[in-house]
Amino acid sequence: FSHFPPHPKHVSATPERLRSYYNTQLSHPGYRRLVESNVTIFGTVDDHDYGQNNGDRTYKYRRESGLAYVDFVGEPTDSPIRRRAASGKGVYGVKLFDFAREKGDELVPDIEAGVDPDAVSDEDYNSKFKATHSGRSVTVFLLDVRSNRDPWPKGINAWFPSDGDMLGEEQWRWFETALNRSKATVNVIVSGLQVHADRFPSATVAEEWVKFPKSRQRLYDIILQSGAQSPFLVSGDVHMAQLSRKDCFQRRNEGNIGA
């Protein structure tokens, strides 16, 4: 070996391999019971669902991996999440739950929810949409931090923050519009990568939003300016559990955002 202990070798998955793994999961008896229990299963990809370790927009199967994922979770054929994945834009979306509704009917249909701008146009939303959801409503936003993310810098540059983009301009505009529409009591924002953490200076060792500070600040600004109630950020990737908090505020006398 050129290194001891040997360095791990990561090989990107093909669409066929991804679907094979998903089929194995779908055939597991315990998972089948979950699927058949009438719960809502949905989500977005991180690198190992995406098919490439630490993957980004340069992965050649980005569209195919997105389609394989929405097939796996059973995303409806007419959902905006599936339509975006099919067009290669990534696996991102939003779902609204109203827990004042009858048990089993908590998920609000996209058009009735009015949050996703790809389900209800700006014209329709501004002219005739009226929110009718209770004080027990929760909106869950899914952000795709793989399909449109810039690559991490290489070599010594990986140890320094860069101007890279995490979401891609179209997803940024979508998220800002959708979050501004949410009138839910609680807003959960799901990201594959940790947002607050600053664990290791090299992006090749620990992937985090902090490595792209302009993107992270943009995320904070969108959340704060939207006025969304009770925003919670939920992330994955790291093999541990952690609770962290970021105090953000508006500098009203300057008309700016502080974080």
C-alpha positions in Angstrom: 0.0 0.0 0.0 1.1 3.5 -0.7 -0.5 4.5 2.6 -0.8 2.6 5.9 -3.5 2.4 7.0 -4.8 2.4 3.5 -7.0 5.4 2.5 -10.6 4.5 1.7 -11.5 4.6 -1.9 -14.9 6.0 -2.8 -16.5 4.9 -6.1 -19.5 6.9 -7.4 -22.7 4.9 -7.9 -24.5 4.3 -11.1 -28.3 4.8 -11.3 -28.7 1.0 -11.5 -26.8 0.5 -8.3 -28.8 3.1 -6.5 -32.1 1.5 -7.6 -30.8 -1.9 -6.5 -30.1 -0.6 -3.0 -33.5 1.1 -2.8 -35.2 -2.1 -3.9 -33.4 -4.0 -1.2 -34.6 -1.5 1.4 -38.2 -1.6 0.0 -38.2 -5.4 0.4 -37.2 -5.3 4.0 -40.2 -6.4 6.1 -39.8 -3.7 8.7 -39.6 -1.0 6.1 -42.6 -2.4 4.3 -44.6 -2.2 7.5 -43.6 1.5 7.7 -44.6 2.2 4.1 -47.9 0.5 4.6 -48.7 2.3 7.9 -50.2 5.4 6.1 -47.4 7.7 7.3 -46.1 10.4 5.0 -42.6 9.5 3.8 -40.6 12.1 2.0 -37.2 13.7 2.1 -34.2 14.9 0.1 -30.8 13.5 -0.8 -27.4 13.8 0.9 -24.2 12.4 -0.6 -24.8 8.7 -0.1 -28.3 8.9 -1.5 -27.1 11.1 -4.2 -24.6 8.5 -5.3 -21.3 10.3 -4.8 -19.3 10.8 -1.6 -19.2 14.5 -0.8 -21.1 14.9 -4.1 -21.9 18.2 -5.9 -23.3 19.5 -9.2 -20.5 17.9 -11.2 -21.9 14.4 -10.6 -22.9 13.1 -14.0 -25.9 11.2 -12.7 -27.4 14.0 -10.7 -30.8 13.9 -12.5 -31.0 10.1 -12.5 -30.1 9.9 -8.8 -32.9 12.4 -8.0 -35.4 10.4 -9.9 -34.3 7.2 -8.2 -34.8 8.8 -4.9 -38.3 10.2 -5.5 -39.3 6.8 -6.8 -37.9 5.2 -3.6 -39.9 7.4 -1.3 -43.0 7.2 -3.4 -43.4 10.9 -4.3 -46.7 11.3 -6.2 -46.4 11.6 -10.0 -48.0 15.1 -10.0 -46.0 16.6 -7.1 -43.7 19.6 -7.7 -40.9 17.7 -5.9 -41.0 15.0 -8.6 -41.4 17.4 -11.5 -38.3 19.3 -10.4 -36.3 16.1 -9.9 -37.4 14.9 -13.4 -36.1 18.1 -14.9 -32.8 17.8 -13.2 -33.3 20.7 -10.8 -32.7 18.6 -7.7 -34.8 17.1 -4.9 -36.2 20.0 -3.0 -39.7 20.9 -1.9 -42.2 21.7 0.9 -45.1 20.0 2.6 -47.6 21.4 5.0 -49.1 19.4 7.8 -52.1 20.6 9.8 -52.5 18.5 13.0 -56.0 19.9 13.7 -57.3 17.8 10.9 -58.6 14.2 11.2 -55.9 11.6 11.9 -54.5 10.4 8.6 -55.5 13.6 6.8 -52.9 15.9 8.3 -51.0 16.4 5.0 -52.4 19.4 3.2 -52.5 19.1 -0.6 -50.0 21.3 -2.4 -52.5 23.5 -4.1 -54.6 24.0 -0.9 -51.4 24.7 1.1 -50.3 27.4 -1.4 -46.7 27.4 -0.1 -44.9 25.9 -3.1 -44.7 28.5 -5.9 -44.5 25.7 -8.5 -47.9 24.4 -7.3 -49.6 27.8 -6.9 -48.4 30.7 -9.1 -47.6 34.1 -7.8 -50.6 35.5 -9.7 -53.0 33.0 -8.2 -51.5 33.3 -4.7 -51.7 37.1 -4.7 -55.2 37.3 -6.2 -57.2 34.6 -4.6 -55.3 32.4 -2.2 -56.4 32.5 1.4 -54.7 30.5 4.1 -57.1 28.4 6.2 -54.7 26.4 8.4 -54.9 26.1 12.1 -52.5 27.1 14.9 -51.3 23.4 14.9 -49.7 23.6 11.4 -46.1 22.7 10.6 -44.4 23.4 7.3 -41.4 21.2 6.3 -39.0 22.6 3.7 -36.5 20.3 2.0 -33.3 21.8 0.6 -31.1 19.9 -1.8 -27.4 20.7 -1.0 -26.0 18.4 -3.6 -27.5 18.8 -7.1 -26.6 22.4 -7.5 -23.8 22.9 -5.0 -20.4 24.2 -6.2 -17.5 21.8 -5.6 -15.3 22.3 -2.5 -12.0 23.9 -3.2 -9.1 21.5 -3.6 -5.7 21.3 -1.9 -4.7 24.1 0.5 -7.7 26.1 -0.6 -10.0 23.5 1.0 -8.8 24.9 4.4 -10.3 28.4 3.7 -13.9 29.6 3.3 -14.8 30.3 -0.4 -17.5 32.1 -2.3 -19.1 28.9 -3.4 -22.9 28.5 -3.8 -24.8 25.8 -1.9 -28.2 25.8 -3.5 -28.1 27.3 -7.0 -30.0 30.5 -7.9 -33.2 28.8 -8.9 -33.5 26.9 -5.6 -32.6 30.0 -3.7 -35.5 32.0 -5.3 -37.9 29.1 -4.8 -37.0 28.8 -1.1 -37.3 32.5 -0.4 -40.8 32.6 -2.1 -42.0 29.5 -0.4 -40.8 30.5 3.1 -42.4 33.9 2.8 -45.7 32.2 2.0 -45.7 30.0 5.1 -48.1 30.9 7.8 -47.4 27.8 9.8 -46.9 27.8 13.6 -43.6 25.9 13.1 -41.3 25.8 10.1 -38.8 23.0 9.8 -36.0 23.5 7.3 -34.2 20.3 6.3 -30.6 20.4 4.9 -28.3 17.4 4.4 -25.3 19.4 5.8 -25.0 21.1 9.2 -25.6 24.8 9.1 -24.3 26.2 12.4 -21.4 23.9 12.9 -17.7 24.8 12.3 -16.0 21.6 13.1 -12.9 21.3 11.0 -11.2 23.9 8.7 -10.9 21.6 5.7 -14.0 21.0 3.6 -12.6 17.6 2.5 -12.8 16.4 6.1 -16.0 18.0 7.3 -18.7 19.3 5.0 -20.6 22.3 6.4 -22.4 25.4 5.3 -19.8 27.5 7.1 -17.3 26.6 4.3 -19.5 28.7 2.0 -20.1 31.7 4.3 -22.0 33.8 1.8 -24.4 31.0 1.2 -24.9 30.5 4.9 -25.5 34.2 5.5 -28.0 34.2 2.7 -29.8 31.3 4.3 -30.0 33.2 7.7 -31.1 36.4 6.0 -33.9 34.7 4.1 -35.2 33.0 7.3 -35.0 36.2 9.3 -36.5 38.5 6.7 -39.4 36.0 6.1 -40.7 36.4 9.6 -41.4 32.6 9.6 -42.5 31.4 13.0 -40.4 29.0 15.1 -37.8 28.0 12.4 -36.0 24.8 13.1 -33.0 23.6 11.1 -32.6 19.8 10.8 -29.5 18.3 9.2 -27.7 15.0 8.8 -24.4 13.8 7.3 -22.4 13.6 10.5 -22.6 10.3 12.4 -23.7 11.9 15.7 -26.5 13.7 17.4 -26.2 17.4 18.3 -28.4 20.3 19.3 -27.2 23.8 18.5 -28.7 27.3 18.4 -28.0 30.5 16.5 -29.4 33.8 17.8 -30.4 36.1 14.9 -31.9 39.5 15.1 -32.8 42.5 13.0 -30.8 45.7 13.3 -33.9 47.9 12.8 -32.1 51.2 13.2 -29.8 50.3 10.3 -32.2 48.4 8.1 -29.8 45.4 8.0 -29.9 41.8 9.2 -27.6 40.6 11.9 -26.7 37.0 12.7 
